[in-house]
Amino acid sequence: MSIERDLKIYEEASNWLRMVNTMAWTLTGVFIPLVLSCFALAIKFPQWVWLYAAGSIFLYLVWSSLIYSYGKSASKCRTALFSIENAWDICQDQKFYCNQGTPYFKKYGAVTIQIISFIIVCSGWFIIFNQLQQH
């Protein structure tokens, strides 16, 4: 492989990875307030509680599927970046992407955060439905 080709691939893969990270944080920043709004609206307008519950679950599904699909493509970029960094034979502390590993599948990575988020959303609805049943 030529160094120019490697540099181009490295540049494009790292740009895609940054874009995916930005999208993930932006989507998360939109998802959380929308779900909290669904909770608040369900408390304020209990006659529509099922609509808000379904809406928040739908929002969760859209959020998690987008994060997952972009996470898969980011994983492929990371694999290319690992390969290039290892081929360049640079010292270990300068292998930026190799040193990061694959955060999507780490113990506290995106998959774990998605599972915890789903549990929190379902728990929130369980509490709201319980409170509404008592009144």
DSSP file (Angstrom, degrees, kcal/mol; ACC not computed):
  #  RESIDUE AA STRUCTURE BP1 BP2  ACC     N-H-->O    O-->H-N    N-H-->O    O-->H-N    TCO  KAPPA ALPHA  PHI   PSI    X-CA   Y-CA   Z-CA
    1    1 A M              0   0    0      0, 0.0     2,-0.2     0, 0.0     3,-0.0   0.000 360.0 360.0 360.0 147.1    0.0    0.0    0.0
    2    2 A S     >  -     0   0    0      1,-0.1     4,-2.3     4,-0.0     5,-0.2  -0.592 360.0-127.1 -87.1 151.6    1.1    3.5   -0.7
    3    3 A I  H  > S+     0   0    0     -2,-0.2     4,-2.6     1,-0.2     5,-0.2   0.851 110.4  55.8 -65.7 -33.8    1.5    6.0    2.1
    4    4 A E  H  > S+     0   0    0      2,-0.2     4,-2.2     1,-0.2    -1,-0.2   0.913 108.8  47.2 -64.7 -41.1   -0.7    8.5    0.3
    5    5 A R  H  > S+     0   0    0      2,-0.2     4,-2.6     1,-0.2     5,-0.2   0.925 112.6  49.3 -65.5 -44.5   -3.5    5.9    0.1
    6    6 A D  H  X S+     0   0    0     -4,-2.3     4,-3.0     1,-0.2    -2,-0.2   0.915 110.6  50.6 -60.0 -43.8   -3.1    5.0    3.7
    7    7 A L  H  X S+     0   0    0     -4,-2.6     4,-2.6     2,-0.2    -1,-0.2   0.904 110.8  48.8 -62.1 -41.2   -3.2    8.7    4.7
    8    8 A K  H  X S+     0   0    0     -4,-2.2     4,-2.7     2,-0.2     5,-0.2   0.930 114.1  45.2 -64.6 -45.9   -6.4    9.3    2.7
    9    9 A I  H  X S+     0   0    0     -4,-2.6     4,-2.9     2,-0.2     5,-0.3   0.922 113.9  50.3 -62.5 -43.7   -8.1    6.2    4.2
   10   10 A Y  H  X S+     0   0    0     -4,-3.0     4,-2.2    -5,-0.2    -2,-0.2   0.909 112.7  47.0 -61.1 -43.3   -6.9    7.2    7.7
   11   11 A E  H  X S+     0   0    0     -4,-2.6     4,-2.1    -5,-0.2    -2,-0.2   0.938 115.5  43.6 -64.9 -48.4   -8.3   10.8    7.2
   12   12 A E  H  X S+     0   0    0     -4,-2.7     4,-2.5     2,-0.2    -2,-0.2   0.906 114.8  49.0 -66.5 -42.2  -11.7    9.7    5.8
   13   13 A A  H  X S+     0   0    0     -4,-2.9     4,-2.3    -5,-0.2    -1,-0.2   0.909 112.7  47.3 -64.9 -41.6  -12.1    7.0    8.4
   14   14 A S  H  X S+     0   0    0     -4,-2.2     4,-2.2    -5,-0.3    -1,-0.2   0.872 111.5  51.5 -69.7 -34.5  -11.3    9.3   11.3
   15   15 A N  H  X S+     0   0    0     -4,-2.1     4,-2.4     2,-0.2    -2,-0.2   0.924 110.9  47.9 -64.1 -43.8  -13.6   12.0    9.9
   16   16 A W  H  X S+     0   0    0     -4,-2.5     4,-2.7     1,-0.2    -2,-0.2   0.908 110.4  52.3 -62.7 -41.4  -16.5    9.5    9.7
   17   17 A L  H  X S+     0   0    0     -4,-2.3     4,-2.3     1,-0.2    -1,-0.2   0.915 110.3  47.5 -62.2 -43.5  -15.7    8.3   13.2
   18   18 A R  H  X S+     0   0    0     -4,-2.2     4,-2.4     2,-0.2    -1,-0.2   0.903 111.9  50.6 -63.9 -40.7  -15.9   11.9   14.5
   19   19 A M  H  X S+     0   0    0     -4,-2.4     4,-2.7     2,-0.2    -2,-0.2   0.918 110.3  49.4 -64.1 -42.4  -19.1   12.5   12.6
   20   20 A V  H  X S+     0   0    0     -4,-2.7     4,-2.7     2,-0.2    -2,-0.2   0.917 111.0  49.8 -63.0 -42.9  -20.7    9.4   14.0
   21   21 A N  H  X S+     0   0    0     -4,-2.3     4,-2.3     2,-0.2    -1,-0.2   0.913 111.4  48.9 -62.0 -42.1  -19.7   10.4   17.6
   22   22 A T  H  X S+     0   0    0     -4,-2.4     4,-2.4     1,-0.2    -2,-0.2   0.922 112.4  48.3 -62.7 -44.2  -21.2   13.8   17.0
   23   23 A M  H  X S+     0   0    0     -4,-2.7     4,-3.1     2,-0.2     5,-0.2   0.906 110.3  51.9 -62.7 -41.3  -24.4   12.3   15.7
   24   24 A A  H  X S+     0   0    0     -4,-2.7     4,-2.2     1,-0.2    -2,-0.2   0.931 112.7  44.0 -62.8 -45.6  -24.6    9.9   18.7
   25   25 A W  H  X S+     0   0    0     -4,-2.3     4,-2.3     2,-0.2    -1,-0.2   0.892 115.0  49.5 -67.0 -38.5  -24.2   12.7   21.2
   26   26 A T  H  X S+     0   0    0     -4,-2.4     4,-1.3     2,-0.2    -2,-0.2   0.936 111.5  48.1 -65.7 -46.2  -26.6   14.9   19.4
   27   27 A L  H  X S+     0   0    0     -4,-3.1     4,-3.0     1,-0.2     3,-0.3   0.894 112.7  49.2 -60.7 -39.5  -29.3   12.2   19.1
   28   28 A T  H  X S+     0   0    0     -4,-2.2     4,-2.2    -5,-0.2    -1,-0.2   0.891 107.7  54.6 -66.5 -39.0  -28.8   11.4   22.8
   29   29 A G  H  < S+     0   0    0     -4,-2.3    -1,-0.2     1,-0.2    -2,-0.2   0.742 115.2  39.9 -66.7 -22.8  -29.2   15.1   23.6
   30   30 A V  H  X S+     0   0    0     -4,-1.3     4,-1.8    -3,-0.3    -2,-0.2   0.840 112.7  55.0 -88.6 -41.5  -32.5   15.1   21.7
   31   31 A F  H  X S+     0   0    0     -4,-3.0     4,-2.5     1,-0.2     5,-0.3   0.923 104.0  52.5 -60.5 -49.2  -33.8   11.7   23.0
   32   32 A I  H  X S+     0   0    0     -4,-2.2     4,-2.4     1,-0.2     5,-0.2   0.932 111.3  44.1 -60.5 -50.4  -33.4   12.4   26.7
   33   33 A P  H  > S+     0   0    0      0, 0.0     4,-2.2     0, 0.0    -1,-0.2   0.883 113.1  53.1 -63.3 -34.6  -35.4   15.7   26.8
   34   34 A L  H  X S+     0   0    0     -4,-1.8     4,-2.0     2,-0.2    -2,-0.2   0.920 111.0  45.5 -65.4 -42.1  -38.1   14.2   24.5
   35   35 A V  H  X S+     0   0    0     -4,-2.5     4,-2.2     2,-0.2    -1,-0.2   0.911 112.5  50.8 -67.7 -40.9  -38.6   11.2   26.8
   36   36 A L  H  X S+     0   0    0     -4,-2.4     4,-2.5    -5,-0.3    -1,-0.2   0.878 108.7  53.1 -62.8 -35.6  -38.7   13.4   29.8
   37   37 A S  H  X S+     0   0    0     -4,-2.2     4,-2.9     2,-0.2     5,-0.2   0.891 106.1  52.8 -64.6 -39.1  -41.3   15.5   28.1
   38   38 A C  H  X S+     0   0    0     -4,-2.0     4,-2.2     2,-0.2    -2,-0.2   0.914 109.8  48.9 -61.5 -42.1  -43.4   12.4   27.5
   39   39 A F  H  X S+     0   0    0     -4,-2.2     4,-1.8     2,-0.2    -2,-0.2   0.949 113.4  46.3 -60.7 -48.9  -43.2   11.6   31.2
   40   40 A A  H  X S+     0   0    0     -4,-2.5     4,-2.3     1,-0.2    -2,-0.2   0.904 113.2  48.8 -62.9 -42.4  -44.2   15.2   32.1
   41   41 A L  H  X S+     0   0    0     -4,-2.9     4,-3.2     1,-0.2    -1,-0.2   0.867 108.3  54.5 -66.8 -35.3  -47.1   15.3   29.6
   42   42 A A  H  < S+     0   0    0     -4,-2.2    -1,-0.2    -5,-0.2    -2,-0.2   0.865 110.5  46.3 -65.8 -35.2  -48.4   11.9   30.8
   43   43 A I  H  < S+     0   0    0     -4,-1.8    -2,-0.2    -5,-0.2    -1,-0.2   0.903 117.5  42.9 -71.9 -41.0  -48.5   13.3   34.4
   44   44 A K  H  < S+     0   0    0     -4,-2.3    -2,-0.2     1,-0.3    -3,-0.2   0.877 128.0  29.0 -73.1 -38.2  -50.2   16.5   33.3
   45   45 A F    ><  +     0   0    0     -4,-3.2     3,-2.0    -5,-0.2    -1,-0.3  -0.699  68.9 172.7-123.6  77.8  -52.6   14.8   30.8
   46   46 A P  G >  S+     0   0    0      0, 0.0     3,-1.5     0, 0.0     4,-0.2   0.716  71.6  71.0 -63.7 -20.8  -53.2   11.3   32.2
   47   47 A Q  G 3  S+     0   0    0      1,-0.3     3,-0.2     2,-0.1     4,-0.1   0.734 103.2  44.4 -67.4 -18.7  -56.0   10.5   29.6
   48   48 A W  G <> S+     0   0    0     -3,-2.0     4,-2.2    -7,-0.2     3,-0.4   0.139  76.6 118.2-107.1  17.6  -53.2   10.4   27.0
   49   49 A V  H <> S+     0   0    0     -3,-1.5     4,-2.5     1,-0.2     5,-0.2   0.857  73.9  51.9 -57.9 -38.7  -50.7    8.3   29.0
   50   50 A W  H  > S+     0   0    0     -4,-0.2     4,-2.6    -3,-0.2    -1,-0.2   0.881 108.8  51.2 -66.6 -36.8  -50.7    5.4   26.6
   51   51 A L  H  > S+     0   0    0     -3,-0.4     4,-2.5     2,-0.2    -2,-0.2   0.929 112.8  44.8 -64.2 -45.7  -50.0    7.7   23.7
   52   52 A Y  H  X S+     0   0    0     -4,-2.2     4,-2.5     2,-0.2    -2,-0.2   0.884 113.3  50.9 -67.3 -37.9  -47.0    9.2   25.5
   53   53 A A  H  X S+     0   0    0     -4,-2.5     4,-2.2    -5,-0.2    -2,-0.2   0.946 113.1  44.9 -63.7 -47.3  -45.8    5.8   26.7
   54   54 A A  H  X S+     0   0    0     -4,-2.6     4,-2.6     1,-0.2    -2,-0.2   0.900 112.7  53.0 -63.0 -40.0  -45.9    4.5   23.1
   55   55 A G  H  X S+     0   0    0     -4,-2.5     4,-2.6    -5,-0.2    -1,-0.2   0.906 109.5  47.1 -61.7 -42.7  -44.3    7.6   21.8
   56   56 A S  H  X S+     0   0    0     -4,-2.5     4,-2.4     2,-0.2    -1,-0.2   0.879 112.3  49.6 -69.9 -36.3  -41.4    7.4   24.2
   57   57 A I  H  X S+     0   0    0     -4,-2.2     4,-2.5     2,-0.2    -2,-0.2   0.907 111.6  49.8 -66.3 -40.3  -40.8    3.7   23.4
   58   58 A F  H  X S+     0   0    0     -4,-2.6     4,-2.5     2,-0.2    -2,-0.2   0.932 110.4  49.9 -61.3 -45.6  -40.9    4.6   19.7
   59   59 A L  H  X S+     0   0    0     -4,-2.6     4,-2.8     1,-0.2    -2,-0.2   0.909 110.2  51.1 -58.9 -42.2  -38.4    7.4   20.3
   60   60 A Y  H  X S+     0   0    0     -4,-2.4     4,-3.2     2,-0.2     5,-0.3   0.933 109.9  49.3 -60.5 -45.4  -36.2    4.9   22.2
   61   61 A L  H  X S+     0   0    0     -4,-2.5     4,-2.2     2,-0.2     5,-0.2   0.901 113.0  46.3 -62.8 -41.7  -36.4    2.4   19.3
   62   62 A V  H  X S+     0   0    0     -4,-2.5     4,-2.3     2,-0.2     5,-0.2   0.951 115.1  47.5 -63.7 -48.5  -35.5    5.1   16.7
   63   63 A W  H  X S+     0   0    0     -4,-2.8     4,-2.5    -5,-0.2    -2,-0.2   0.942 114.9  44.4 -57.8 -51.4  -32.6    6.4   18.9
   64   64 A S  H  X S+     0   0    0     -4,-3.2     4,-2.4     1,-0.2    -1,-0.2   0.863 112.9  50.8 -67.8 -35.2  -31.2    2.9   19.7
   65   65 A S  H  X S+     0   0    0     -4,-2.2     4,-2.6    -5,-0.3     5,-0.2   0.900 112.4  46.8 -70.1 -38.3  -31.4    1.7   16.1
   66   66 A L  H  X S+     0   0    0     -4,-2.3     4,-2.5    -5,-0.2     5,-0.3   0.931 113.9  47.5 -66.1 -44.4  -29.7    4.8   14.7
   67   67 A I  H  X S+     0   0    0     -4,-2.5     4,-2.1    -5,-0.2    -2,-0.2   0.915 114.3  48.3 -61.8 -42.2  -26.9    4.5   17.4
   68   68 A Y  H  X S+     0   0    0     -4,-2.4     4,-2.1    -5,-0.2    -2,-0.2   0.940 112.8  45.8 -64.8 -47.5  -26.5    0.8   16.6
   69   69 A S  H  X S+     0   0    0     -4,-2.6     4,-1.6     1,-0.2    -2,-0.2   0.915 117.3  43.3 -66.6 -41.6  -26.4    1.2   12.8
   70   70 A Y  H  X S+     0   0    0     -4,-2.5     4,-2.4    -5,-0.2    -1,-0.2   0.847 110.9  57.2 -70.1 -31.6  -23.9    4.1   13.0
   71   71 A G  H  X S+     0   0    0     -4,-2.1     4,-2.0    -5,-0.3    -2,-0.2   0.876 104.2  52.5 -64.1 -37.3  -22.0    2.3   15.7
   72   72 A K  H  X S+     0   0    0     -4,-2.1     4,-1.6     2,-0.2    -1,-0.2   0.922 111.1  45.7 -64.7 -43.5  -21.5   -0.7   13.3
   73   73 A S  H  X S+     0   0    0     -4,-1.6     4,-1.8     1,-0.2    -2,-0.2   0.882 111.6  52.4 -68.2 -36.0  -20.1    1.5   10.6
   74   74 A A  H  X S+     0   0    0     -4,-2.4     4,-2.5     1,-0.2    -1,-0.2   0.867 104.7  57.0 -64.9 -35.0  -17.9    3.3   13.1
   75   75 A S  H  X S+     0   0    0     -4,-2.0     4,-2.0     2,-0.2    -1,-0.2   0.889 105.3  50.4 -62.7 -39.0  -16.6   -0.1   14.2
   76   76 A K  H  X S+     0   0    0     -4,-1.6     4,-1.9     2,-0.2    -1,-0.2   0.890 109.8  50.6 -66.0 -38.6  -15.5   -0.8   10.6
   77   77 A C  H  X S+     0   0    0     -4,-1.8     4,-2.7     1,-0.2    -2,-0.2   0.918 108.4  52.3 -63.4 -42.5  -13.7    2.5   10.4
   78   78 A R  H  X S+     0   0    0     -4,-2.5     4,-2.9     1,-0.2    -2,-0.2   0.898 106.4  53.8 -60.6 -39.9  -12.0    1.7   13.7
   79   79 A T  H  X S+     0   0    0     -4,-2.0     4,-2.2     2,-0.2    -1,-0.2   0.921 110.7  46.1 -60.8 -43.8  -10.8   -1.7   12.2
   80   80 A A  H  X S+     0   0    0     -4,-1.9     4,-2.4     2,-0.2    -2,-0.2   0.911 113.0  49.9 -64.0 -42.3   -9.3    0.2    9.3
   81   81 A L  H  X S+     0   0    0     -4,-2.7     4,-2.7     2,-0.2    -2,-0.2   0.896 110.0  50.6 -64.7 -40.2   -7.7    2.7   11.5
   82   82 A F  H  X S+     0   0    0     -4,-2.9     4,-2.5     2,-0.2     5,-0.2   0.938 110.9  49.8 -59.4 -46.7   -6.2    0.0   13.7
   83   83 A S  H  X S+     0   0    0     -4,-2.2     4,-2.1     1,-0.2    -2,-0.2   0.911 112.8  45.4 -60.3 -45.2   -4.8   -1.8   10.7
   84   84 A I  H  X S+     0   0    0     -4,-2.4     4,-2.0     2,-0.2    -1,-0.2   0.926 112.3  50.8 -66.6 -44.5   -3.2    1.4    9.4
   85   85 A E  H  <>S+     0   0    0     -4,-2.7     5,-0.9     1,-0.2     4,-0.5   0.894 113.1  46.2 -62.2 -38.5   -1.8    2.4   12.7
   86   86 A N  H ><5S+     0   0    0     -4,-2.5     3,-0.7    -5,-0.2    -1,-0.2   0.868 111.1  52.4 -70.4 -35.6   -0.3   -1.1   13.2
   87   87 A A  H 3<5S+     0   0    0     -4,-2.1    -2,-0.2     1,-0.2    -1,-0.2   0.822 102.4  59.5 -68.8 -31.1    1.1   -1.0    9.6
   88   88 A W  T 3<5S-     0   0    0     -4,-2.0    -1,-0.2    -5,-0.1    -2,-0.2   0.656  98.8-140.7 -73.4 -13.9    2.8    2.3   10.2
   89   89 A D  T < 5 +     0   0    0     -3,-0.7     2,-0.2    -4,-0.5    -3,-0.1   0.919  40.8 161.3  54.7  48.7    4.8    0.8   13.0
   90   90 A I      < -     0   0    0     -5,-0.9    -1,-0.2     1,-0.1     5,-0.1  -0.585  49.0 -80.2 -94.0 162.9    4.5    3.8   15.2
   91   91 A C    >   -     0   0    0     -2,-0.2     3,-1.9     1,-0.1     4,-0.3  -0.273  43.3-112.4 -65.7 152.2    5.2    3.7   18.9
   92   92 A Q  G >  S+     0   0    0      1,-0.3     3,-1.4     2,-0.2     7,-0.1   0.809 112.6  58.0 -57.3 -38.8    2.3    2.5   21.1
   93   93 A D  G 3  S+     0   0    0      1,-0.3    -1,-0.3     6,-0.0    -2,-0.1   0.606 105.1  52.9 -73.5  -8.1    1.5    5.8   22.8
   94   94 A Q  G <  S+     0   0    0     -3,-1.9     2,-1.6     1,-0.1    -1,-0.3   0.356  78.7  99.0-104.1   3.9    0.9    7.4   19.4
   95   95 A K    <>  +     0   0    0     -3,-1.4     4,-2.6    -4,-0.3     5,-0.2  -0.658  52.7 177.7 -88.1  82.0   -1.6    4.8   18.2
   96   96 A F  H  > S+     0   0    0     -2,-1.6     4,-0.9     1,-0.2    -1,-0.2   0.891  74.5  37.3 -58.6 -47.1   -4.6    7.0   19.0
   97   97 A Y  H  > S+     0   0    0      2,-0.2     4,-1.5     1,-0.2     3,-0.2   0.880 115.0  53.5 -77.7 -37.3   -7.3    4.7   17.8
   98   98 A C  H  4 S+     0   0    0      1,-0.2    -2,-0.2     2,-0.2    -1,-0.2   0.897 108.4  52.1 -60.8 -38.6   -5.7    1.4   18.8
   99   99 A N  H  < S+     0   0    0     -4,-2.6    -1,-0.2     1,-0.2    -2,-0.2   0.776 106.9  53.2 -70.5 -25.6   -5.4    2.8   22.4
  100  100 A Q  H  < S-     0   0    0     -4,-0.9    -1,-0.2    -3,-0.2    -2,-0.2   0.817  89.9-169.4 -76.6 -30.4   -9.1    3.7   22.4
  101  101 A G     <  -     0   0    0     -4,-1.5    -1,-0.2     1,-0.1    -2,-0.1  -0.455  49.4 -39.7  73.7-150.4  -10.1    0.2   21.5
  102  102 A T    >   -     0   0    0      1,-0.1     3,-1.2    -2,-0.1     4,-0.3  -0.807  57.5-179.1-114.7  88.5  -13.8   -0.4   20.6
  103  103 A P  G >  S+     0   0    0      0, 0.0     3,-0.8     0, 0.0     7,-0.4   0.733  73.4  70.0 -63.3 -22.9  -15.8    1.7   23.0
  104  104 A Y  G 3  S+     0   0    0      1,-0.2     7,-1.5     5,-0.2     8,-0.3   0.871 109.7  32.8 -62.8 -34.9  -19.2    0.6   21.5
  105  105 A F  G <  S+     0   0    0     -3,-1.2    -1,-0.2     4,-0.1    -3,-0.0   0.270  92.3 118.0-108.2  11.2  -18.7   -2.9   22.9
  106  106 A K  S X  S-     0   0    0     -3,-0.8     3,-2.0    -4,-0.3     6,-0.4  -0.215  84.8 -94.3 -70.0 169.4  -16.8   -2.1   26.1
  107  107 A K  T 3  S+     0   0    0      1,-0.3    -1,-0.1     4,-0.1    -3,-0.0   0.870 128.8  27.7 -54.3 -40.5  -18.3   -2.9   29.5
  108  108 A Y  T 3  S+     0   0    0      4,-0.1    -1,-0.3     3,-0.0    -2,-0.1  -0.173 101.2 125.7-113.5  38.8  -19.7    0.6   29.8
  109  109 A G  S <> S-     0   0    0     -3,-2.0     4,-2.1    -5,-0.1    -5,-0.2   0.008  80.3 -74.2 -84.7-167.2  -20.1    1.2   26.1
  110  110 A A  H  > S+     0   0    0     -7,-0.4     4,-2.5     1,-0.2     5,-0.2   0.838 127.4  56.5 -63.2 -36.3  -23.0    2.3   24.0
  111  111 A V  H  > S+     0   0    0     -7,-1.5     4,-2.2     2,-0.2    -1,-0.2   0.934 109.3  46.4 -62.9 -44.4  -24.8   -1.1   24.2
  112  112 A T  H  > S+     0   0    0     -6,-0.4     4,-2.6    -8,-0.3    -2,-0.2   0.905 112.0  51.2 -63.1 -41.5  -24.8   -1.0   28.0
  113  113 A I  H  X S+     0   0    0     -4,-2.1     4,-2.5     1,-0.2    -1,-0.2   0.886 109.3  50.9 -64.2 -38.3  -26.0    2.6   27.9
  114  114 A Q  H  X S+     0   0    0     -4,-2.5     4,-2.2     2,-0.2    -1,-0.2   0.908 111.1  47.7 -65.7 -41.1  -28.8    1.6   25.6
  115  115 A I  H  X S+     0   0    0     -4,-2.2     4,-2.2     2,-0.2    -2,-0.2   0.931 113.7  47.0 -64.9 -45.3  -29.9   -1.3   27.8
  116  116 A I  H  X S+     0   0    0     -4,-2.6     4,-2.4     1,-0.2    -2,-0.2   0.900 111.0  52.8 -63.5 -40.2  -29.8    0.9   30.9
  117  117 A S  H  X S+     0   0    0     -4,-2.5     4,-2.6     2,-0.2    -1,-0.2   0.908 108.6  49.8 -61.1 -42.4  -31.7    3.6   29.1
  118  118 A F  H  X S+     0   0    0     -4,-2.2     4,-2.6     1,-0.2     5,-0.2   0.909 110.5  49.8 -64.0 -41.5  -34.4    1.1   28.2
  119  119 A I  H  X S+     0   0    0     -4,-2.2     4,-2.5     2,-0.2    -2,-0.2   0.906 111.8  49.0 -62.7 -41.5  -34.7   -0.1   31.8
  120  120 A I  H  X S+     0   0    0     -4,-2.4     4,-2.6     2,-0.2    -2,-0.2   0.922 111.8  48.2 -64.7 -44.2  -35.0    3.5   33.0
  121  121 A V  H  X S+     0   0    0     -4,-2.6     4,-2.1     2,-0.2    -2,-0.2   0.942 114.8  45.2 -61.8 -47.8  -37.7    4.4   30.4
  122  122 A C  H  X S+     0   0    0     -4,-2.6     4,-2.2     1,-0.2    -2,-0.2   0.895 113.2  50.6 -64.1 -39.6  -39.7    1.3   31.3
  123  123 A S  H  X S+     0   0    0     -4,-2.5     4,-2.5    -5,-0.2    -1,-0.2   0.900 108.2  53.4 -64.6 -40.4  -39.3    1.9   35.0
  124  124 A G  H  X S+     0   0    0     -4,-2.6     4,-2.4     1,-0.2    -2,-0.2   0.920 111.0  45.7 -59.8 -43.9  -40.5    5.5   34.6
  125  125 A W  H  X S+     0   0    0     -4,-2.1     4,-2.9     2,-0.2     5,-0.2   0.870 109.7  54.7 -69.4 -34.9  -43.6    4.3   32.8
  126  126 A F  H  X S+     0   0    0     -4,-2.2     4,-2.2     2,-0.2    -2,-0.2   0.930 111.0  45.6 -61.0 -44.8  -44.2    1.6   35.5
  127  127 A I  H  X S+     0   0    0     -4,-2.5     4,-2.6     2,-0.2    -2,-0.2   0.926 113.9  48.4 -64.9 -45.1  -44.0    4.3   38.2
  128  128 A I  H  X S+     0   0    0     -4,-2.4     4,-2.5     1,-0.2    -2,-0.2   0.930 112.6  47.6 -62.8 -45.6  -46.3    6.6   36.3
  129  129 A F  H  X S+     0   0    0     -4,-2.9     4,-1.9     1,-0.2    -1,-0.2   0.900 112.0  51.0 -63.1 -39.3  -48.9    3.9   35.6
  130  130 A N  H  X S+     0   0    0     -4,-2.2     4,-1.4    -5,-0.2    -2,-0.2   0.930 111.4  47.1 -61.8 -45.7  -48.8    2.8   39.2
  131  131 A Q  H  X S+     0   0    0     -4,-2.6     4,-0.7     1,-0.2    -2,-0.2   0.885 112.0  50.2 -64.8 -38.9  -49.3    6.4   40.4
  132  132 A L  H  < S+     0   0    0     -4,-2.5     3,-0.4     1,-0.2    -1,-0.2   0.835 106.8  55.1 -69.9 -31.4  -52.2    6.9   38.0
  133  133 A Q  H  < S+     0   0    0     -4,-1.9    -1,-0.2     1,-0.2    -2,-0.2   0.826 105.0  54.1 -68.3 -31.4  -53.9    3.7   39.1
  134  134 A Q  H  <        0   0    0     -4,-1.4    -1,-0.2     1,-0.2    -2,-0.2   0.691 360.0 360.0 -77.5 -18.3  -53.9    4.9   42.7
  135  135 A H     <        0   0    0     -4,-0.7    -1,-0.2    -3,-0.4    -2,-0.2   0.432 360.0 360.0 -98.6 360.0  -55.6    8.2   41.9
